C-alpha cells in the first residue's frame, strides 16, 4: 500500500514537506511471515536488533544508489530506526543536477518532487524485495528530500554547492570549531569557506559535520 503523505520529519533539520511511505508486503509467504513475526513481537516485546537495523541500513544504502541513478536521482543518506514500534527505513534523495534549483524556494526542498519520491520508492522497493539478505519484518520505506539545509556528506557536495552559505564544524589540532561562510574553492581546487571576504581553506578530513544554511535564502513570497 502506497501512502503519499505531507509531513515534517522529526530529524533535527528541515526536510521536504512530503515523503513517500511504502509498507512492505511481498507475496503470500512473506505476508504470512510478517503477520506471524508481528504477533510474536506483540506477545514478547521483541523488536529487530540494533545489529539487524544497522546491517539493513548499510545494505539498503549499497543497493539504493545504483537503483536511483537511472532516474536522475542520488542517495544522500539512509536511516533505519524504530518509530511507533515499527522499523522504518528512511531514504533521503536529491536530484543529480547543479545546485541552482536549491535556491528556488517555489519548489519543495532541492527540486525533488512528490513524483520523484514515488518513483524512487518503487525502484528501491523492487530491489530490496528481490534481495535475499535479512530484513526487519514489516518495515516501512519512506523517501524524502534532505531539505534546504541538507547535510554535506561527500567532498563532491562541497563543490556542488559552491556559493551557498554553510555551517561547518571542523577539528584542527585536537580542537573543534564551527565556521559559517560561503562555500568556495582555492586556486589549487582545495576546499574553502569565504568569511567576511577572506578565504579560509580546510581539508575534507577535518570536517566533523556540515550542512547548508538557510540564512542566504529569501523566503519572501514572489509577487505574481
Beta strands, then each sheet from edge to edge (+ up, - down):
strand 1: 2-5
strand 2: 19-23
strand 3: 73-83
strand 4: 86-95
strand 5: 140-145
strand 6: 165-172
strand 7: 175-185
strand 8: 191-195
strand 9: 198-201
strand 10: 207-212
sheet 1: 1+ 2- 5+ 4+ 3-
sheet 2: 9+ 8- 7+ 6- 10+
end
